[in-house]
Amino acid sequence: MWADGASYEYYIGRWSRLVAQKFIAWLDIPSGARWLDVGCGTGTLSQTILDVASPQKVLGIDSSEGYIDYASKQIHGPHVSFRLGDAQALPDESASYDAAVSGLVLNFVTNPNQMLSEMIRVVRIDGTVAAYVWDYADLMQPIRYFWNAAVAQQHWLYYKTYDEDIAIALDEGQRFPLCQPEPLRQLFQTNTHIENIEIRAIDVPTIFRNFDDYWSPFLGGQGPAPSYTMSLSENHRAALRKYLRRMLPIGTDGSIHLIARAWAVRGLRKN
């Protein structure tokens, strides 16, 4: 479920914002560029572009009406706008942007190849196409700890769907093999219209004041882990909470210091 902008910001948007800053600095797009933010969500990446890249314009497109409404209310100015649209069928003319970027979306679409092809289509020759995704299987630690705990508790969190535990079936680390450097590189390399492909890891600290600061976002229902949490009975949810508290590296002051890693990829349109 992707609809409530405020809940998403509390859950993952605050960490995506830190990644977005490093991502835009890495792209190093000249001032005055025309940007398309594909799958803009609550506008985190669009806002970062406005803050640090001095764009001529930024258009954010997302399929969630709730997110577009949230972004439009939070982010204003003559250089930015938002509208509903499909990442796999972009409502824009070819070669109309200098850069097409996407944050935390590529793995969620039905056909990543089609989304990439559309991003390439709408940028000019030598324009930048780039994206980043969470490293769900390893160092996106806030989510990795959650799913490790949920799977470990399968003796009481057991729901058969084609003989699979639902926690395993929903775990983004299992569902999204694309969110690793080599699959990302291969996705870009299979498209003959892009060149100069580069991959890099972007690590940001995710510091939680206390356990409740870590746990509360999982009660917001935005994304697989929160939706899973809220699908549990009250007793099962309490048991998962207790197990997570034992697993997390909680400091003597109650704070929790984790890492969120994203994998970023970029390339240039060649024809």
Sequence and secondary structure as in RCSB ss.txt:
>XXXX:A:sequence
MWADGASYEYYIGRWSRLVAQKFIAWLDIPSGARWLDVGCGTGTLSQTILDVASPQKVLGIDSSEGYIDYASKQI
HGPHVSFRLGDAQALPDESASYDAAVSGLVLNFVTNPNQMLSEMIRVVRIDGTVAAYVWDYADLMQPIRYFWNAA
VAQQHWLYYKTYDEDIAIALDEGQRFPLCQPEPLRQLFQTNTHIENIEIRAIDVPTIFRNFDDYWSPFLGGQGPA
PSYTMSLSENHRAALRKYLRRMLPIGTDGSIHLIARAWAVRGLRKN
>XXXX:A:secstr
    HHHHIIIIIHHHHHHHHHHHHHH   TT EEEEET TTSHHHHHHHHHS  SEEEEEES HHHHHHHHHH 
 STTEEEEE BTTB SS TT EEEEEEES TTTSS HHHHHHHHHHHEEEEEEEEEEEE TTTTBHHHHHHHHHH
HHTTTTS  EETTEEHHHHH HHHH TTSSHHHHHHHHHT TTEEEEEEEEEEEEEEESSHHHHHGGGGS  SHH
HHHHHHS HHHHHHHHHHHHHHS B TTS EEEEEEEEEEEEEE  
